[in-house]
Amino acid sequence: MDATRVGALLDDRKFDLRLSLVAGRTGLSRKISSSRIQKPGLVLAGYTEYLHKERLQVFGNTEMSYFATLPKERARDVLRAFFSQDVACLVVTKGLPVPPELTAAAEEWNVPVLLTSHLSSTFIESVQNYLEDILAAQTSMHGVLLDVFGVGILLLGKSGIGKSEIALDLIMRGHRLVADDIVDVKRVAPESVYGAGSEIIKHHMEIRGLGIINIKDLFGVAAIRERKKIEIVLELVEWDPNVEYDRLGVEEKKFRILDVEVPMLIVPVRPGRNMTTIVEVAARNHLLKLQGHHSAREFQERLNRAIALAPGGRGGEMDVE
């Protein structure tokens, strides 16, 4: 999402912002497009060069104490100069009394003024988390997201290939479901994407022949997870005897989600293959790679050394084209 309405801050319950409206109701449709917060100290002294209009502005004890030292006429001029910059909104922290000069200037320029009981530091941390979450790039994908040995694995594949059945088998083995069918994905950092279940079908799965089942009710809260970082994309494809599938795993494929590249595996499905075990081994192998052990590359290196040292090797090396 590129921006959020100021009014949406008042509806939040998840991040405990504790906000109430003091003035500027007509400006609640103003947009906030940055997750960064500004405390405009120098702006109040008349230096507006680095005032960021798209950011939420915060007045804490320092700013309000500064106003208390100003003559009323000077305070009005400072506030008019501040609100005339077309800022998104202003939040006063610590439940401090809001002087009538401030509310009058806010109403004049249609800028919302909100009040919170939080200390400035606590509120800034909470509202930054809120804005990072709400402004994050996001999309929805058709698949199943699981937490397998602590690794977030996104199963992809055409409808009916067996994604949900594999997921159910993994849950029976003690792993955790994040989302089935629709995975809501957000980029929460430059190189990280997280998936979660859609609010409507969260904790539910569709199993052909059984219908809709509730994983949380059937297996308990330990069988679900609200969200998880996507660390592997595993695409299930129907086995094609004319296709040469990767047998070494030396070269890693990538799958792009919201401009983030995630390691990808393409796994053919056919009768007799234990797909649940393959997914578990994929998770274990990923954890091994994170510790610096790449089994396929280590094997290739040992093979190359063995070929180089074999009788007939030229200068200790051989052509292996």
Backbone hydrogen bonds in HBPLUS format (Angstrom, degrees):
<---DONOR---> <-ACCEPTOR-->    atom                        ^
c    i                          cat <-CA-CA->   ^        H-A-AA   ^      H-
h    n   atom  resd res      DA  || num        DHA   H-A  angle D-A-AA Bond
n    s   type  num  typ     dist DA aas  dist angle  dist       angle   num
A0004-THR N   A0032-ILE O   2.97 MM  28  5.39 152.6  2.05 140.6 148.4     1
A0032-ILE N   A0004-THR O   2.86 MM  28  5.39 156.8  1.91 154.1 161.8     2
A0008-ALA N   A0005-ARG O   3.13 MM   3  5.44 145.0  2.26 104.0 113.2     3
A0006-VAL N   A0030-ARG O   2.93 MM  24  5.76 144.2  2.06 159.5 165.2     4
A0009-LEU N   A0006-VAL O   3.02 MM   3  5.71 151.7  2.10 118.2 125.5     5
A0007-GLY N   A0028-LEU O   2.93 MM  21  4.68 149.3  2.03 148.4 138.5     6
A0010-LEU N   A0007-GLY O   3.16 MM   3  5.63 138.9  2.34 108.0 117.3     7
A0011-ASP N   A0008-ALA O   3.10 MM   3  5.25 140.9  2.26 101.0 111.9     8
A0012-ASP N   A0009-LEU O   3.40 MM   3  5.52 158.4  2.45 101.8 107.9     9
A0020-SER N   A0115-LEU O   2.98 MM  95  5.32 138.8  2.16 140.3 153.0    10
A0115-LEU N   A0020-SER O   2.85 MM  95  5.32 156.5  1.91 151.4 159.3    11
A0022-VAL N   A0113-VAL O   2.81 MM  91  5.46 165.7  1.83 166.1 163.3    12
A0023-ALA N   A0113-VAL O   3.32 MM  90  5.07 156.8  2.38 133.8 136.0    13
A0113-VAL N   A0023-ALA O   2.81 MM  90  5.07 161.5  1.85 139.2 138.4    14
A0027-GLY N   A0024-GLY O   2.92 MM   3  5.50 160.4  1.96 119.2 125.8    15
A0028-LEU N   A0025-ARG O   3.21 MM   3  5.59 163.8  2.24 120.9 119.7    16
A0030-ARG N   A0027-GLY O   2.99 MM   3  5.59 166.1  2.01 121.5 124.6    17
A0033-SER N   A0054-GLU O   3.26 MM  21  5.49 143.2  2.41 132.2 142.7    18
A0038-GLN N   A0056-LEU O   3.10 MM  18  6.34 170.0  2.11 163.0 163.5    19
A0058-VAL N   A0038-GLN O   2.92 MM  20  6.22 150.5  2.01 156.8 162.0    20
A0041-GLY N   A0039-LYS O   2.88 MM   2  5.88 138.7  2.05 108.8  96.5    21
A0044-LEU N   A0040-PRO O   3.36 MM   4  6.57 147.0  2.48 144.3 149.9    22
A0044-LEU N   A0041-GLY O   3.20 MM   3  5.58 131.2  2.46 104.3 115.1    23
A0045-ALA N   A0042-LEU O   2.99 MM   3  5.06 139.6  2.16  98.0 110.2    24
A0047-TYR N   A0042-LEU O   3.09 MM   5  5.53 156.9  2.15 147.3 140.0    25
A0046-GLY N   A0043-VAL O   2.93 MM   3  5.11 158.5  1.97 106.7 112.5    26
A0051-LEU N   A0048-THR O   3.30 MM   3  5.29 161.7  2.33 114.9 111.5    27
A0055-ARG N   A0052-HIS O   3.20 MM   3  5.73 165.2  2.23 115.1 119.6    28
A0088-ALA N   A0053-LYS O   3.17 MM  35  5.99 133.2  2.40 150.8 155.0    29
A0057-GLN N   A0089-CYS O   3.19 MM  32  6.17 163.2  2.22 146.6 149.7    30
A0091-VAL N   A0057-GLN O   2.82 MM  34  6.20 151.8  1.90 151.7 160.5    31
A0059-PHE N   A0091-VAL O   2.88 MM  32  6.16 165.1  1.91 154.8 158.9    32
A0093-THR N   A0059-PHE O   3.07 MM  34  6.45 160.5  2.11 164.4 168.9    33
A0064-MET N   A0060-GLY O   3.07 MM   4  6.26 171.1  2.08 159.8 162.7    34
A0065-SER N   A0061-ASN O   2.90 MM   4  5.89 149.6  1.99 141.3 149.8    35
A0066-TYR N   A0062-THR O   2.99 MM   4  6.20 146.1  2.11 142.1 151.5    36
A0067-PHE N   A0063-GLU O   3.10 MM   4  6.49 153.9  2.17 147.6 153.5    37
A0068-ALA N   A0064-MET O   3.18 MM   4  6.43 148.1  2.28 139.4 147.6    38
A0069-THR N   A0066-TYR O   3.10 MM   3  5.43 144.9  2.22 104.5 114.5    39
A0070-LEU N   A0067-PHE O   3.04 MM   3  5.31 155.0  2.10 109.1 116.9    40
A0075-ALA N   A0071-PRO O   2.88 MM   4  6.13 158.0  1.93 158.8 166.2    41
A0076-ARG N   A0072-LYS O   2.96 MM   4  6.21 154.7  2.02 147.6 153.6    42
A0077-ASP N   A0073-GLU O   3.09 MM   4  6.38 156.7  2.14 145.7 151.5    43
A0078-VAL N   A0074-ARG O   2.98 MM   4  6.24 161.1  2.02 152.4 157.2    44
A0079-LEU N   A0075-ALA O   2.98 MM   4  6.16 164.0  2.00 151.1 155.3    45
A0080-ARG N   A0076-ARG O   2.89 MM   4  6.05 159.7  1.93 150.4 156.1    46
A0081-ALA N   A0077-ASP O   2.98 MM   4  6.13 160.9  2.01 146.8 152.2    47
A0082-PHE N   A0078-VAL O   2.99 MM   4  6.23 146.2  2.10 142.2 151.8    48
A0083-PHE N   A0079-LEU O   2.89 MM   4  6.10 176.3  1.89 161.5 160.4    49
A0084-SER N   A0080-ARG O   2.91 MM   4  5.82 144.5  2.04 144.3 153.5    50
A0085-GLN N   A0082-PHE O   3.18 MM   3  5.72 161.9  2.21 112.6 118.1    51
A0086-ASP N   A0083-PHE O   3.27 MM   3  5.95 154.1  2.34 120.0 121.1    52
A0090-LEU N   A0112-PRO O   2.99 MM  22  6.36 159.5  2.04 159.7 166.3    53
A0114-LEU N   A0090-LEU O   2.79 MM  24  6.20 163.2  1.81 158.7 164.3    54
A0092-VAL N   A0114-LEU O   2.81 MM  22  6.22 164.0  1.84 161.3 162.3    55
A0116-THR N   A0092-VAL O   3.01 MM  24  6.38 156.7  2.06 163.9 166.0    56
A0096-LEU N   A0093-THR O   3.29 MM   3  6.39 170.5  2.30 130.0 130.4    57
A0094-LYS N   A0118-HIS O   2.66 MM  24  5.04 156.7  1.71 153.6 150.8    58
A0095-GLY N   A0116-THR O   2.80 MM  21  5.54 143.1  1.94 154.8 143.1    59
A0102-LEU N   A0099-PRO O   3.04 MM   3  5.51 131.2  2.28 109.7 121.3    60
A0103-THR N   A0099-PRO O   3.33 MM   4  6.78 160.6  2.37 152.6 157.2    61
A0104-ALA N   A0100-PRO O   2.92 MM   4  6.00 156.5  1.98 148.5 155.1    62
A0105-ALA N   A0101-GLU O   3.13 MM   4  6.26 159.1  2.18 140.4 145.3    63
A0106-ALA N   A0102-LEU O   2.98 MM   4  6.19 157.5  2.03 149.6 156.2    64
A0107-GLU N   A0103-THR O   2.95 MM   4  6.12 159.8  2.00 147.8 152.6    65
A0108-GLU N   A0104-ALA O   2.99 MM   4  6.16 150.9  2.08 142.7 151.1    66
A0109-TRP N   A0105-ALA O   3.14 MM   4  6.38 149.0  2.24 145.1 151.5    67
A0110-ASN N   A0106-ALA O   2.82 MM   4  5.74 104.1  2.41 138.3 156.6    68
A0111-VAL N   A0106-ALA O   2.98 MM   5  5.00 160.3  2.02 140.5 144.4    69
A0110-ASN N   A0107-GLU O   3.37 MM   3  4.90 158.3  2.42  92.7  99.0    70
A0123-PHE N   A0119-LEU O   2.88 MM   4  6.05 169.8  1.89 164.0 167.1    71
A0124-ILE N   A0120-SER O   2.87 MM   4  5.96 168.0  1.89 156.4 160.0    72
A0125-GLU N   A0121-SER O   3.20 MM   4  6.32 160.4  2.24 142.2 147.0    73
A0126-SER N   A0122-THR O   3.07 MM   4  6.30 162.9  2.10 148.9 153.7    74
A0127-VAL N   A0123-PHE O   2.79 MM   4  5.96 172.3  1.80 165.4 166.9    75
A0128-GLN N   A0124-ILE O   2.98 MM   4  5.94 151.0  2.07 142.1 149.7    76
A0129-ASN N   A0125-GLU O   3.15 MM   4  6.34 156.9  2.20 143.2 148.9    77
A0130-TYR N   A0126-SER O   2.98 MM   4  6.27 153.9  2.05 144.9 152.8    78
A0131-LEU N   A0127-VAL O   2.87 MM   4  6.05 164.7  1.89 148.4 151.8    79
A0132-GLU N   A0128-GLN O   2.84 MM   4  5.95 159.9  1.88 150.1 155.9    80
A0133-ASP N   A0129-ASN O   3.07 MM   4  6.15 150.5  2.16 140.0 147.6    81
A0134-ILE N   A0130-TYR O   2.92 MM   4  6.17 163.6  1.94 152.9 157.4    82
A0135-LEU N   A0131-LEU O   2.81 MM   4  5.66 151.5  1.89 146.5 153.1    83
A0187-ARG N   A0137-ALA O   2.83 MM  50  5.42 157.8  1.88 156.4 162.1    84
A0139-THR N   A0185-VAL O   2.88 MM  46  5.28 149.9  1.97 146.1 154.2    85
A0185-VAL N   A0139-THR O   2.74 MM  46  5.28 168.3  1.76 160.4 163.5    86
A0141-MET N   A0183-VAL O   2.91 MM  42  5.17 153.3  1.98 139.1 147.8    87
A0183-VAL N   A0141-MET O   2.84 MM  42  5.17 168.7  1.85 157.1 160.7    88
A0143-GLY N   A0181-ASP O   3.07 MM  38  5.02 145.1  2.19 116.5 125.9    89
A0181-ASP N   A0143-GLY O   2.85 MM  38  5.02 113.3  2.30 137.0 155.2    90
A0144-VAL N   A0155-LEU O   3.04 MM  11  5.05 154.0  2.11 138.2 146.0    91
A0155-LEU N   A0144-VAL O   2.69 MM  11  5.05 165.4  1.71 163.0 161.3    92
A0145-LEU N   A0179-ALA O   2.83 MM  34  5.09 159.1  1.87 143.4 150.6    93
A0178-VAL N   A0145-LEU O   2.93 MM  33  5.33 158.5  1.97 152.4 148.0    94
A0179-ALA N   A0145-LEU O   3.20 MM  34  5.09 162.0  2.23 134.6 135.6    95
A0146-LEU N   A0153-ILE O   2.96 MM   7  5.33 159.4  2.00 144.4 150.9    96
A0153-ILE N   A0146-LEU O   2.90 MM   7  5.33 159.9  1.94 151.9 158.0    97
A0147-ASP N   A0176-ARG O   2.83 MM  29  5.04 165.5  1.85 149.6 153.6    98
A0176-ARG N   A0147-ASP O   3.13 MM  29  5.04 176.2  2.13 146.3 146.8    99
A0148-VAL N   A0151-VAL O   2.89 MM   3  5.13 165.6  1.91 150.2 146.3   100
A0151-VAL N   A0148-VAL O   2.94 MM   3  5.13 163.1  1.97 111.8 117.1   101
A0231-GLU N   A0152-GLY O   2.85 MM  79  5.14 158.3  1.90 132.0 139.4   102
A0232-ILE N   A0152-GLY O   3.09 MM  80  6.44 146.4  2.21 162.7 165.2   103
A0154-LEU N   A0232-ILE O   2.89 MM  78  6.25 168.4  1.91 163.7 165.8   104
A0234-LEU N   A0154-LEU O   2.86 MM  80  6.01 165.6  1.88 152.3 157.2   105
A0156-LEU N   A0234-LEU O   2.96 MM  78  6.14 162.3  1.99 140.4 143.7   106
A0236-LEU N   A0156-LEU O   2.82 MM  80  6.05 172.8  1.82 148.2 148.0   107
A0161-ILE N   A0158-LYS O   3.25 MM   3  5.95 151.5  2.34 145.3 143.3   108
A0166-ILE N   A0162-GLY O   3.04 MM   4  6.18 159.1  2.08 150.5 155.5   109
A0167-ALA N   A0163-LYS O   2.94 MM   4  6.19 159.0  1.99 148.1 154.6   110
A0168-LEU N   A0164-SER O   2.85 MM   4  6.08 155.0  1.91 147.1 153.5   111
A0169-ASP N   A0165-GLU O   3.05 MM   4  6.28 156.3  2.11 144.0 150.0   112
A0170-LEU N   A0166-ILE O   2.95 MM   4  6.25 152.8  2.03 149.1 156.9   113
A0171-ILE N   A0167-ALA O   2.91 MM   4  6.21 152.6  1.99 149.5 157.1   114
A0172-MET N   A0168-LEU O   2.98 MM   4  6.26 152.4  2.06 145.8 153.2   115
A0173-ARG N   A0169-ASP O   3.18 MM   4  6.47 127.7  2.47 133.5 146.6   116
A0173-ARG N   A0170-LEU O   3.02 MM   3  5.00 134.0  2.24  94.3 107.6   117
A0175-HIS N   A0170-LEU O   3.06 MM   5  5.54 163.4  2.09 145.2 140.8   118
A0174-GLY N   A0171-ILE O   2.95 MM   3  5.13 161.0  1.99 108.3 113.5   119
A0177-LEU N   A0223-ALA O   2.86 MM  46  6.21 164.4  1.88 145.8 141.7   120
A0225-ARG N   A0177-LEU O   2.86 MM  48  6.05 134.5  2.07 158.3 152.4   121
A0182-ILE N   A0180-ASP O   2.86 MM   2  5.73 137.6  2.04 107.5  94.3   122
A0184-ASP N   A0196-ALA O   2.85 MM  12  5.23 154.3  1.92 166.2 163.5   123
A0196-ALA N   A0184-ASP O   2.85 MM  12  5.23 140.3  2.01 140.0 152.9   124
A0186-LYS N   A0194-TYR O   2.82 MM   8  5.35 158.5  1.87 155.1 162.4   125
A0194-TYR N   A0186-LYS O   2.78 MM   8  5.35 161.1  1.81 159.4 163.1   126
A0192-SER N   A0189-ALA O   3.25 MM   3  5.04 176.7  2.25 109.4 110.4   127
A0230-ILE N   A0193-VAL O   2.91 MM  37  5.93 168.5  1.93 156.3 158.9   128
A0195-GLY N   A0228-LYS O   2.89 MM  33  5.54 167.8  1.90 153.1 151.9   129
A0228-LYS N   A0195-GLY O   2.99 MM  33  5.54 151.3  2.08 150.4 159.6   130
A0202-LYS N   A0198-SER O   2.83 MM   4  5.41 109.1  2.34 155.8 171.4   131
A0204-HIS N   A0201-ILE O   3.07 MM   3  5.49 157.0  2.13 136.9 137.4   132
A0215-ILE N   A0203-HIS O   2.81 MM  12  5.56 145.1  1.93 166.0 177.2   133
A0205-MET N   A0213-ILE O   2.90 MM   8  5.39 151.4  1.99 151.6 160.1   134
A0213-ILE N   A0205-MET O   2.83 MM   8  5.39 160.2  1.87 155.5 162.4   135
A0207-ILE N   A0211-GLY O   2.94 MM   4  5.27 170.1  1.95 147.7 146.2   136
A0210-LEU N   A0207-ILE O   2.84 MM   3  5.35 151.7  1.92 132.6 142.1   137
A0211-GLY N   A0207-ILE O   2.76 MM   4  5.27 161.1  1.80 159.7 158.2   138
A0218-LEU N   A0214-ASN O   3.01 MM   4  6.17 156.5  2.06 150.3 157.6   139
A0219-PHE N   A0215-ILE O   2.86 MM   4  5.73 167.7  1.88 150.5 154.0   140
A0220-GLY N   A0216-LYS O   2.85 MM   4  4.75 134.8  2.05 122.9 131.8   141
A0223-ALA N   A0220-GLY O   3.09 MM   3  5.80 166.3  2.11 119.8 124.1   142
A0224-ILE N   A0221-VAL O   3.34 MM   3  5.66 170.0  2.35 112.4 114.0   143
A0233-VAL N   A0263-PRO O   2.89 MM  30  6.25 161.0  1.92 158.3 164.6   144
A0265-LEU N   A0233-VAL O   2.84 MM  32  6.32 154.2  1.91 159.0 166.7   145
A0235-GLU N   A0265-LEU O   2.81 MM  30  6.20 158.4  1.86 171.5 171.1   146
A0267-VAL N   A0235-GLU O   2.87 MM  32  6.11 163.9  1.90 162.6 168.1   147
A0237-VAL N   A0267-VAL O   3.11 MM  30  6.21 159.8  2.15 139.5 142.6   148
A0269-VAL N   A0237-VAL O   2.66 MM  32  5.88 149.0  1.76 162.9 171.9   149
A0239-TRP N   A0269-VAL O   3.08 MM  30  5.36 149.0  2.18 150.7 141.1   150
A0243-VAL N   A0240-ASP O   3.00 MM   3  5.51 169.1  2.02 123.0 125.5   151
A0264-MET N   A0253-LYS O   2.93 MM  11  5.16 156.8  1.99 130.6 128.5   152
A0255-PHE N   A0262-VAL O   2.76 MM   7  5.14 155.3  1.82 146.8 155.3   153
A0262-VAL N   A0255-PHE O   2.84 MM   7  5.14 164.1  1.87 139.3 144.6   154
A0257-ILE N   A0260-VAL O   2.82 MM   3  5.15 166.4  1.84 149.2 150.5   155
A0260-VAL N   A0257-ILE O   2.86 MM   3  5.15 153.1  1.93 112.2 121.2   156
A0273-ARG N   A0270-ARG O   3.22 MM   3  6.05 165.0  2.25 146.6 148.0   157
A0278-ILE N   A0274-ASN O   3.17 MM   4  6.46 154.2  2.24 145.4 153.1   158
A0279-VAL N   A0275-MET O   2.97 MM   4  6.21 155.6  2.03 149.3 154.5   159
A0280-GLU N   A0276-THR O   3.05 MM   4  6.36 159.6  2.09 148.7 154.4   160
A0281-VAL N   A0277-THR O   2.89 MM   4  6.12 160.1  1.93 152.3 157.5   161
A0282-ALA N   A0278-ILE O   2.92 MM   4  6.10 149.4  2.01 143.5 152.3   162
A0283-ALA N   A0279-VAL O   3.07 MM   4  6.39 150.8  2.16 146.6 153.5   163
A0284-ARG N   A0280-GLU O   2.98 MM   4  6.33 161.7  2.01 150.8 155.7   164
A0285-ASN N   A0281-VAL O   2.79 MM   4  5.92 160.2  1.83 150.7 156.4   165
A0286-HIS N   A0282-ALA O   3.01 MM   4  6.15 146.4  2.12 138.6 147.3   166
A0287-LEU N   A0283-ALA O   3.07 MM   4  6.40 157.3  2.13 149.8 155.2   167
A0288-LEU N   A0284-ARG O   2.99 MM   4  6.29 148.2  2.09 144.5 153.7   168
A0289-LYS N   A0285-ASN O   2.98 MM   4  6.28 148.4  2.08 143.3 151.2   169
A0290-LEU N   A0286-HIS O   3.03 MM   4  6.37 150.4  2.12 147.6 155.4   170
A0291-GLN N   A0288-LEU O   3.11 MM   3  5.18 136.4  2.31  96.4 108.6   171
A0293-HIS N   A0288-LEU O   3.05 MM   5  5.45 161.0  2.09 145.2 141.1   172
A0292-GLY N   A0289-LYS O   2.89 MM   3  5.01 159.3  1.93 107.5 112.9   173
A0298-GLU N   A0294-HIS O   2.91 MM   4  6.05 162.7  1.94 163.4 169.3   174
A0299-PHE N   A0295-SER O   2.94 MM   4  6.09 154.4  2.00 147.7 154.5   175
A0300-GLN N   A0296-ALA O   2.98 MM   4  6.23 157.1  2.03 144.6 150.9   176
A0301-GLU N   A0297-ARG O   2.91 MM   4  6.14 155.9  1.97 148.3 154.6   177
A0302-ARG N   A0298-GLU O   3.03 MM   4  6.29 156.8  2.08 146.0 151.7   178
A0303-LEU N   A0299-PHE O   2.90 MM   4  6.14 156.2  1.96 150.2 157.3   179
A0304-ASN N   A0300-GLN O   2.87 MM   4  6.10 158.1  1.92 149.8 155.5   180
A0305-ARG N   A0301-GLU O   2.97 MM   4  6.20 155.2  2.04 146.0 152.6   181
A0306-ALA N   A0302-ARG O   2.94 MM   4  6.15 156.1  2.00 146.1 152.7   182
A0307-ILE N   A0303-LEU O   2.96 MM   4  6.20 157.0  2.01 150.1 156.0   183
A0308-ALA N   A0304-ASN O   2.92 MM   4  6.09 155.2  1.99 143.9 151.1   184
A0309-LEU N   A0305-ARG O   3.02 MM   4  6.20 145.3  2.14 146.3 154.4   185
A0310-ALA N   A0307-ILE O   3.28 MM   3  5.15 154.3  2.35  97.7 105.3   186
A0313-GLY N   A0310-ALA O   2.99 MM   3  5.67 139.7  2.16 144.3 146.3   187
A0314-ARG N   A0317-GLU O   2.61 MM   3  5.09 127.8  1.88 156.1 153.5   188
A0317-GLU N   A0314-ARG O   2.97 MM   3  5.09 156.1  2.03 103.2 110.9   189
